[in-house]
């Protein structure tokens, strides 16, 4: 297997991959969970609706670290894309605030739950679309001048829609994976169907987009193996909900998420800017690791406390 991250930025790239994967788990639960709670009327939908505000808080908190690493690794490109999109990009902040509050309305006011969830889902899909848009715009330097000259605030290149579909499918699968932890036998059968359907959508979108040349390394094979194992786990879960299928799914989906994130990032390694000498000479690694450990313990304590209160 070839580790694609080398050089001075290798550590920050590895940390970016891991923190982004963690953020993706919580964000996926929020987006797909809001959609599930909106269209379904069952106990799983009710439990999901009640957990959504907490999971959104985790998603936003877990998103801070990968956002900082992204700015560190791709400073020029990330900030340029920010400035070109301008207020359109800044709209993700009020969208998240609105989505956060309507989730509490959905939890506290059952009569308004469907309307609140609909508004929340629209906000979260808008944020997902915006991140897809800026991710691609960062890599399309020729588009910068054209958009700036025309005063455009929307990046409508062809890959935006299929890439968003890919993420929405993957989010559905991750929601199903997380929900296995507190699902009944009947619910696990349904979650197996959701997991397989979400993965089918994401794979179809990935095949449409094609595999970047830079991503053809050992991690692509790890991703394929993890997806195959995950499919086996989902089928086993559907046939025997109380068996080992859910454990296989959890392990395989975790491996697939990390491998997919590595493949995703390897495709834009050529965009990395050489670090400044002053940045290489700067310290702070021990402080960062200590803060990371303290934050991890704090998050674990919060999750444990909330689960005990259920």
C-alpha positions in Angstrom: 0.0 0.0 0.0 1.3 3.4 -0.9 0.7 6.2 1.7 0.1 9.3 -0.5 0.9 11.9 2.2 4.6 12.7 2.4 6.7 15.7 3.0 6.4 18.5 5.6 2.5 18.5 5.4 2.2 14.8 5.9 1.1 15.0 9.6 -1.4 17.8 9.0 -2.9 15.9 6.0 -3.3 12.7 8.2 -4.9 14.7 10.9 -7.2 16.4 8.4 -8.3 13.1 7.0 -9.1 11.7 10.5 -10.9 14.8 11.8 -12.8 15.2 8.5 -14.0 11.6 8.7 -15.2 12.1 12.3 -17.1 15.3 11.2 -18.6 13.4 8.2 -20.2 10.8 10.6 -22.1 13.4 12.6 -23.0 15.6 9.6 -24.3 12.6 7.8 -26.5 11.6 10.7 -28.0 15.1 10.7 -28.7 15.4 7.0 -29.9 11.9 6.4 -31.6 11.8 9.8 -33.5 14.9 9.2 -34.7 13.4 5.9 -35.7 10.2 7.5 -37.6 11.9 10.4 -39.4 14.0 7.8 -40.8 11.2 5.7 -41.2 8.4 8.3 -43.6 8.1 11.2 -42.1 5.4 13.4 -40.2 5.0 16.6 -36.8 5.2 14.9 -37.9 8.5 13.3 -39.0 9.8 16.7 -35.7 8.9 18.4 -33.8 10.4 15.5 -35.7 13.6 15.7 -34.9 13.9 19.4 -31.2 13.3 18.8 -30.8 15.7 15.9 -30.0 18.9 17.9 -27.3 17.1 19.8 -25.8 15.4 16.7 -25.7 18.8 14.9 -23.8 20.3 17.8 -21.3 17.4 17.5 -21.1 17.9 13.7 -20.3 21.6 14.1 -17.8 21.1 16.9 -16.1 18.2 15.0 -16.0 20.4 11.9 -13.7 23.0 13.5 -10.6 20.9 13.3 -10.8 19.9 9.6 -11.7 23.5 8.7 -8.6 24.8 10.4 -6.4 22.1 8.7 -8.0 23.0 5.3 -7.1 26.6 5.8 -3.6 25.6 6.8 -3.0 23.3 3.8 -4.7 25.3 1.0 -4.5 28.8 2.2 -4.4 30.6 -1.1 -7.0 28.5 -2.9 -9.4 28.3 0.0 -9.4 32.0 0.8 -9.6 32.9 -2.9 -12.6 30.7 -3.4 -14.2 32.3 -0.3 -13.7 35.8 -1.7 -15.1 34.9 -5.1 -18.2 33.3 -3.8 -18.5 36.2 -1.3 -21.9 36.6 0.6 -23.2 33.5 -1.1 -20.6 31.4 0.7 -21.1 33.3 3.9 -24.8 32.3 3.8 -23.8 28.9 5.2 -23.5 30.4 8.7 -27.1 31.7 9.0 -28.2 28.5 7.3 -26.6 26.4 10.1 -28.0 28.7 12.8 -31.5 28.4 11.3 -31.2 24.7 11.0 -30.0 24.4 14.6 -33.0 26.2 16.0 -35.6 24.5 13.9 -34.3 21.1 15.1 -35.1 22.2 18.6 -38.6 23.3 17.4 -39.1 19.8 15.8 -38.1 18.2 19.1 -40.2 20.4 21.4 -43.3 21.0 19.2 -44.5 17.7 17.6 -47.2 19.6 15.7 -44.6 21.7 14.0 -42.1 18.9 13.6 -42.6 18.2 9.9 -42.5 21.8 8.8 -39.4 22.4 11.1 -37.7 19.3 9.7 -38.4 20.4 6.2 -36.8 23.8 6.8 -33.8 22.2 8.6 -33.3 19.7 5.8 -33.3 22.5 3.2 -30.7 24.4 5.3 -28.4 21.4 5.6 -28.6 20.4 1.9 -27.8 24.0 1.1 -24.7 23.8 3.3 -23.7 20.5 1.7 -24.1 22.0 -1.7 -22.0 25.0 -0.7 -19.1 22.9 0.6 -19.2 20.8 -2.6 -19.2 24.0 -4.6 -16.2 25.5 -2.8 -14.3 22.2 -2.8 -14.4 22.1 -6.6 -13.9 25.9 -7.1 -10.7 25.7 -5.1 -9.3 23.4 -7.8 -10.5 25.3 -10.8 -8.2 28.3 -11.0 -9.2 29.3 -14.6 -12.7 29.8 -13.3 -11.6 32.4 -10.7 -10.9 35.1 -13.3 -14.0 34.5 -15.3 -16.3 34.5 -12.2 -14.6 37.6 -10.8 -14.8 39.5 -14.1 -18.5 38.6 -14.5 -19.4 39.1 -10.8 -20.7 35.6 -10.5 -21.4 34.2 -7.1 -22.4 30.7 -8.2 -20.0 28.0 -9.4 -22.2 25.8 -11.6 -19.6 23.5 -13.2 -20.9 20.1 -14.2 -19.3 18.0 -11.4 -21.1 19.9 -8.6 -24.4 18.1 -8.8 -23.2 14.5 -9.2 -20.6 15.1 -6.4 -23.4 16.3 -4.1 -25.4 13.2 -5.0 -22.4 11.1 -4.1 -22.3 12.7 -0.7 -26.0 12.5 -0.1 -25.9 8.7 -0.8 -22.9 8.2 1.5 -24.6 10.2 4.2 -27.6 7.9 4.0 -25.4 4.9 4.6 -23.5 6.6 7.5 -26.8 7.5 9.1 -27.9 3.9 8.9 -24.5 2.7 10.4 -24.8 5.0 13.4 -28.5 4.2 13.9 -27.6 0.5 14.3 -26.4 1.2 17.8 -29.9 1.7 19.2 -32.1 0.0 16.7 -34.5 -2.9 17.2 -34.4 -6.0 15.1 -37.1 -4.8 12.8 -35.4 -1.4 12.5 -32.1 -3.0 11.6 -33.7 -4.7 8.6 -34.9 -1.3 7.4 -31.5 0.3 8.1 -29.8 -2.4 6.1 -32.0 -1.5 3.1 -31.2 2.2 3.6 -27.5 1.5 3.9 -27.4 -0.5 0.7 -29.6 2.0 -1.2 -27.4 4.9 -0.1 -24.2 3.1 -1.1 -25.7 2.3 -4.5 -26.5 5.9 -5.1 -23.0 7.1 -4.0 -21.3 4.4 -6.2 -23.4 5.3 -9.2 -22.4 9.0 -8.8 -18.7 8.0 -8.3 -18.7 5.9 -11.5 -20.3 8.8 -13.3 -17.5 11.2 -12.1 -14.7 8.7 -12.7 -11.6 8.1 -10.6 -9.0 10.8 -10.7 -5.6 9.6 -11.9 -4.0 10.8 -8.7 -6.2 8.5 -6.7 -4.9 5.2 -8.3 -3.0 4.0 -5.3 -3.3 1.3 -2.7 -6.0 3.1 -0.8 -8.4 2.7 -3.7 -8.2 -1.1 -3.3 -8.7 -0.7 0.5 -11.8 1.3 -0.3 -13.1 -1.4 -2.7 -12.5 -4.2 -0.2 -14.2 -2.2 2.6 -17.2 -1.5 0.5 -17.5 -5.2 -0.4 -17.3 -6.2 3.3 -19.8 -3.5 4.2 -22.3 -4.9 1.6 -21.8 -8.4 3.1 -22.5 -7.0 6.5 -25.6 -5.2 5.4 -27.0 -8.4 3.8 -26.1 -10.4 7.0 -27.9 -7.7 9.0 -31.0 -7.9 6.9 -31.1 -11.7 7.1 -30.2 -11.9 10.8 -30.7 -8.5 12.5 -29.3 -9.7 15.9 -26.2 -11.4 14.4 -22.7 -10.2 13.7 -23.7 -8.3 10.6 -24.0 -4.9 12.4 -20.4 -5.3 13.7 -19.1 -6.1 10.2 -21.0 -3.1 8.9 -19.6 -0.7 11.5 -16.0 -1.8 11.0 -16.2 -1.9 7.2 -18.0 1.4 7.0 -15.4 3.0 9.2 -12.6 1.7 7.0 -14.4 2.8 3.8 -14.9 6.3 5.2 -11.2 6.8 6.0 -10.1 5.2 2.7 -12.5 7.3 0.7 -11.2 10.4 2.5 -7.6 9.5 1.7 -8.6 8.9 -2.0 -10.5 12.2 -2.1 -7.5 14.1 -0.7 -4.9 12.4 -2.8 -6.6 13.8 -5.9 -5.7 17.4 -4.9 -2.2 16.9 -3.4 -0.7 18.8 -6.4 -2.5 21.9 -5.1 -0.6 22.0 -1.8 1.5 25.1 -1.4 5.0 24.7 0.0 5.1 25.6 3.7 6.8 28.8 4.7 10.1 28.4 6.6 8.7 30.3 9.6 5.8 27.7 9.7 8.3 24.8 9.6 10.3 26.3 12.5 7.2 26.9 14.6 6.5 24.6 17.5 3.3 23.8 19.4 2.9 20.1 18.5 2.9 19.0 22.2 0.3 21.6 23.0 -1.8 20.5 20.0 -1.7 16.8 21.0 -2.5 17.6 24.6 -5.5 19.7 23.5 -6.6 17.0 21.2 -6.5 14.4 24.0 -8.4 16.7 26.4 -11.0 17.4 23.7 -11.5 13.8 22.9 -12.0 12.9 26.6 -14.5 15.8 26.9 -16.5 14.7 23.9 -16.5 11.1 25.1 -17.8 12.2 28.5 -20.6 14.2 26.9 -21.7 11.3 24.7 -21.7 9.0 27.7 -23.7 11.4 29.8 -26.3 11.8 27.1 -26.6 8.1 26.4 -27.2 7.5 30.1 -30.0 10.0 30.2 -31.9 8.4 27.3 
